[in-house]
Amino acid sequence: MQIYHSPIQLYDVVFVIIPRLEQARNLVNSTLDTLIDNANHPKDLLRYREMQRKLMLEMQMIHANLTHLLERYRGDVQKLLQSQGAQGNREAQLDDMEQDALARAKEIYQKVVEFQTGRRSVPW
């Protein structure tokens, strides 16, 4: 797994990584819901539900660690949001868990892109 190396810009976390992660989550959940609804075999149904469960757990871990990161830089994040990115940007020093969360977020996004471009048969 590729690890994000500190520092990373708060702007990238707030305006690039988190929105892309949410888009990826929505697409994967929507696709898995459709696959579950249309599953013809019990094995397929179980497989898709397991994928959905794993995604949910992964997203919870990522969300908890990104929340921790944003809390540590709360003042700067508030400035970023209030100024729509014009103020408050700075480098964020990531702890090990935050680095892992960002690497996992990138992996999820890459899997979704591969799915959208036909290089994966399922999004997760």
Secondary structure, 3 states (H helix, E strand, C coil): CCCCCCCEEHHHHHHHHHHHHHHHHHHHHHHHHHHHHCCCCHHHHHHHHHHHHHHHHHHHHHHHHHHHHHHHCHHHHHHHHHCCCCCCCCEECCCHHHHHHHHHHHHHHHHHHHHHCCCCCCCC
